[in-house]
Amino acid sequence: MDNVILLILVLLILILILYYTEISGPVPFLTEHLIVPNALNSIYSIDTDLRNVVMGFHYTEDCPRCDLFRPLWTKLKEELINITFIENDEGKKQSYGIKNIPTIIKYKDGKGYIYDGPADYSALKTWILKIT
């Protein structure tokens, strides 16, 4: 009888874990990702495998806002060596679907994510490393 109750409890726990995973994403202790707090004390899940991430920077030479992002982009390229960084001068060759300049896109697992944050190094780096 005690074994049956124990088995039922274990099954209920597994069902709850599977339900939690389906609703809110991966359970942190069941994945290979690191959980670290950011400056606002919220939790970000940081991707430890960046080999399948491609970052794209779409700009034009005469764009003042692009000039704000350019040094951040250069520093990130030097620091995050496991990521592929691509750049495109939209004034010379326009990319399909790019409507705003500058546009920074994170390509991961067949999906593209557009950065909509400030021209701030730590904000951009956190966004790049965040699992999407």
Protein Blocks (a to p, Z undefined) as FASTA:
>chain_A
ZZmmmmmmmmmmmmmmmmmmmmnopafklccbdcdddfkopacdddfblklpccdddddf
klmklmmmmmmmmmmmmmmmmbccddddfkloccehiabdcdddddeehiacddfbdcdf
klmmmmmmpcZZ
